Amino acid sequence: MGMYPEDKRLQNFNDLFGVKNPIIGMLHLPPMPGSPIYDGKGLKEIIDHALADVAELEAGGVDGLEIENFSDPSYYPQEVGPELVAAMAVVSDHVIRHTKLPLGICILSDPKASLSVAHAVGARFIRATFFTEASVDVSGLVCPKPHELLRFRKFLDPSIKIFADVHIKHSAPLVDRPIGDSALDAKYFLADAIIISGTHTGKDTKLDDIKAAKSSVEDFPVLVGSGFKVETAEAILQFADGAIVGTSLKIGGISSNMVDRKRVQDLMGTVKQIRKNKG
Amino acid sequence: MKRIDKFAELERIFGTRRPIIGMVHLAPLPGSPRYDGMSMKEITDLAISEAQLLKQNGVNGAIIENFGDVMFFKRVPAETIAAVTYAATNIAREVPGLTLGLCVLQSDAIASMAIANTIGGKFIRVPYYTETYVVDAGLMDSIAAETLRYRKFLDADVKIFADVHIKHGYPLSQRPIAQSAYDTEHRGLADAILVTGIATGAETKLDDVKEVKDAVEYTPVFVASGVDDKNVGSYSKCADGIIIGTHIKENNDTEEPIDPVKLKHFMDIARKTWAK
């Protein structure tokens, strides 16, 4: 590709996590201040919840972490309020002081706020749930602005990586087009990795979608963003370069529960065996 | 209607009805014109050391302010909220027991309220709260109605300290400061009213303080610029609190760090002439 004389994004991706096929564990936060079902008790319990999950995920052997205001539906479609930016900064600062794993920030759905928090606390990547092309989600029409996001990153902190979802769960692209084409756009328009997911949190990501995206972007990191578990790991990692995992690591496999260390260990054991077999 | 005893609230928050509050001026933050690439950790460590100095010398509270970010936005972007929050939460952790307030310049009371509520800050300073001012950034409109409702939305235990006729700003309607203060008390529902001179560090006219104090009925009045070792005693009869910044700095330069010797000297004098 012309814009990258030597495209090192896959190498940089693996280097960030220090391993091929990294597994990123989700820190699903409880409802945050200002959100519809926030309990009004302040940040202490939220921080304790996050740190407990960090300890389990790290002990279980994941390669990275992503923190997300998962429990704040219905999410702001664009710019979030300052109460959320401030709260995410405080909780992320606590997390980063308790882990050596690379941390990513996902503030739904405001990637500029995610970059801002990432820079302030020293996180390494963000997840932009919408990056290229228009989509329709629960709040209506979503028109992400990659041109603004990329310039804002250049302005604030070019070292932060952008992991971009393509045809993300809970939404549909406005124009029905092949996922491979959309994946190539995200690569071409300077994402550092792309994420392919199923239709909802915890639901399987279709192997055909992963395959189509990967064959389209080739030597460029493709992550799976939902439904990664012991039973699906081998098939997925045949094509994908890594995974972001939440639901299957939770007690009882329920997204809103705490992380279950045993489940993390089981999954990471499987992943390590797969990595070994791949050589 | 039952009224909050605002003086009792000062005592609850600061441990005194006559607080002395010090400024913690942050270095230029990421994204601002003069930001020079310092890490947030370096910026925050400097601020922590100044907050510690204030506490050690018996100052009752500190206002964390993005003072270095000139030219200011009226409403700040996310990178400023994240940076100020990071600094403030680390100050709160490293300097426990010091009452913290937030002032996000130019006058973003919503950001200040959000950050204060998040990090356990007890008050915000709002430079342009009621009425309209002409400032370097153009017209600065009142943010009082929004701020009061946002506080309610967050259910925040955060007081609003509002300036009237603040330095660097010209009230669009040329009316006596006493009338403006009365509106800030009765319509703006401010928890304290701040009076300043014409610029950062400039002496606040004693007459202005007296006029405001006479005009308001049940709201504490603070002197919020130009307080130094020589004039602090003169305000003791007509004001309820003071905010210090410039004159405890090296060379009386607001951009310089706090001078520990000047700070100690100031507090020695203030103990005799202010908080008697």
Contacts between the chains, C-beta under 8 A, distances in Angstrom:
chain1	res1	chain2	res2	distance
A	33	B	117	7.0
A	33	B	118	6.9
A	33	B	154	6.4
A	34	B	153	7.1
A	34	B	154	6.6
A	40	B	155	6.0
A	43	B	118	6.6
A	79	B	78	7.9
A	80	B	78	7.9
A	81	B	114	7.0
A	82	B	78	8.0
A	82	B	81	4.9
A	82	B	110	5.9
A	82	B	111	4.7
A	82	B	113	8.0
A	82	B	114	3.6
A	82	B	115	7.2
A	83	B	114	4.2
A	83	B	117	6.8
A	83	B	118	6.9
A	83	B	154	6.0
A	85	B	78	5.1
A	85	B	81	4.4
A	85	B	82	5.7
A	85	B	85	7.1
A	85	B	114	7.4
A	86	B	81	5.9
A	86	B	82	7.7
A	86	B	85	4.3
A	86	B	114	4.8
A	86	B	115	4.7
A	86	B	117	7.7
A	86	B	118	4.0
A	86	B	119	7.4
A	87	B	118	5.2
A	88	B	82	7.9
A	89	B	81	7.6
A	89	B	82	4.7
A	89	B	85	4.1
A	89	B	86	5.4
A	89	B	89	7.2
A	89	B	118	7.9
A	90	B	85	6.2
A	90	B	89	4.7
A	90	B	118	5.6
A	90	B	119	6.5
A	93	B	86	6.0
A	93	B	89	6.1
A	93	B	90	7.3
A	110	B	78	7.2
A	112	B	77	7.6
A	112	B	78	5.5
A	113	B	78	4.2
A	113	B	82	7.5
A	115	B	78	7.9
A	115	B	79	7.6
A	116	B	31	8.0
A	116	B	77	7.4
A	116	B	78	3.9
A	116	B	79	4.0
A	116	B	80	8.0
A	116	B	81	7.0
A	116	B	82	4.0
A	116	B	83	7.6
A	117	B	78	7.7
A	117	B	82	4.6
A	119	B	30	5.7
A	119	B	40	7.5
A	119	B	79	6.7
A	119	B	82	7.0
A	119	B	83	7.8
A	120	B	30	7.2
A	120	B	40	5.2
A	120	B	79	7.6
A	120	B	82	4.0
A	120	B	83	5.0
A	120	B	85	7.1
A	120	B	86	4.1
A	121	B	40	7.5
A	121	B	82	7.8
A	121	B	86	6.1
A	122	B	39	7.9
A	122	B	40	7.5
A	122	B	41	7.8
A	155	B	31	7.0
A	156	B	30	6.0
A	156	B	31	5.8
A	156	B	79	5.6
A	157	B	30	7.3
